[in-house]
Amino acid sequence: MFGLIYVFVLATILGFVLITKVPPTLHTPLMSGSNAISGITVVGAILAVQIGETWLSTFFGFIAVAFAMVNVVGGFLVTDRMLKMFGPKKKA
């Protein structure tokens, strides 16, 4: 159990440090890449819900699915908006 907490804390700190060092011009491409990772998280969370041996693990799996889906949908909306900014201009 201690090993899992150690990995979680280490991943949180490392993720925060890496994201704060990314220049603003790379945030949107980074968001696109993180959408693929979040898609994998959705699949893993769905498996956690399916395999859930107790109500607590099923509950946390459901919460993980919800948070991962919010991340995926938000990421795609931001990416779509950014791509529209670079598209051809429409005449009024």
N, C-alpha and C positions, 0 to 999 in steps of 0.2 A: 504494500500500500504506500509506503514512504517513497518508493521508487517512482510510482505514478505521479505523486504530488511533486516530486523533484523535477520530473520531465515537464509537467504542466507549467510550473513556475519558470523554469529555464526557457521553454518555448515562448511564454508570454513576454519575458524580458527581451529575448532575442528578436521577436517579432516587432516589438515597440521600437527598439533601437534601429532595426533595419528600415522600418517605414519612415521614421523621422529623418533618416539620412537620404531619402529619395528626393531628387529635385522635383519641383512642381510640374515640369514638362513631361515627366515620366509617370505621373500618377494615373492617368487614364489607361495607358497600355498596361500598367501594373494591375489595374482593376480588371482588365480583360483577362489577364492571366489568372488572377485570383478567382474569377468566375469558374474556370475549369476545376480548380482545386475545391471550390465550394460544391460543385456538382458531385465530386467524389465524396465529399462530406455528407451530402444528402443521401447518397446510396448507402454509406456506412450507417447513418442514423436510421434509415429505414430498416436495415438489417438488425440494428439494436432494438428497435421496436418489435420486430417480428420474433426475435430470439428471447426477448425479455422474460426472464424467469420469475421476476417479482414485479409488483405493480410499480415500485419505485424506479426500476430500470426501464420499464415501459414508459413511464412518465418522463424521465430524463431523455429518453430516445425521441419522444414526441416533441419535446422542447427543442432538441437539437435539430430535428427536421424543420421546425418552424423558423428558427434563427437562420439556418443555412439557406432556406428558400427566400427569406427576406434579403439576405446578402446577394443571392444569385439574381433575383429580380431587380434589386436596386442597382447592381453592377451593370446589368444589361441596359437599364434605362439611362444610366450615366453615359455608357459607351455609345448608345444610339444618339443621344443628344450631342455628344462630342463629334460624332461622324457627320451629323447634319450640319454642324457649324462649318465643316470643310467641304461640303457639297456645293454644287452649282447654285448660284443665287437665283431665286424666283423673282420674276417681274411682277410688280404690284398692279 
